[in-house]
């Protein structure tokens, strides 16, 4: 069974987020890995404007120097530049505040307002909701960088 939780909790998900969520809900399946998610949902996610090419992380340049030379890039999972959505398939590291803040910072640099975290374990899903709730209660400045967060767990 697929579960989901949306932040901020004071509003419902925007239409673009609902479309992504519906792709997962239509399959209503436990996915084993990122590769499985891409194999099962890839075509539907691409129709919504997501770019992921292969199952490898993609490098997105964020800082350019003289003559357009790339000085810094961010490694991303699945990105929809048009709708400004960053879909990240999480692992244990996300529960460290450093990793979550890095993801949020990456969203701000990429000018992506929506962060979707996909969690492959029910306990991790519940822990992530608790963790983000706690972080948001302390760090209200996060909403300057990210406008909405959706957590999808299975």
Secondary structure, 3 states (H helix, E strand, C coil): CCEEEEECCCCCCCHHHHHHHHHHHHHCCCCCCHHHHHHHHHHHHHHCCCECCCCCCEEEEEEECHHHCEEEEEEECEEECCCCEEEEECCHHHHCHHHHHHHHHHHHHCCCCEEEEEECCHHHHHHHHHHHHHHHHHCCCHHHHCCEEEEEEC
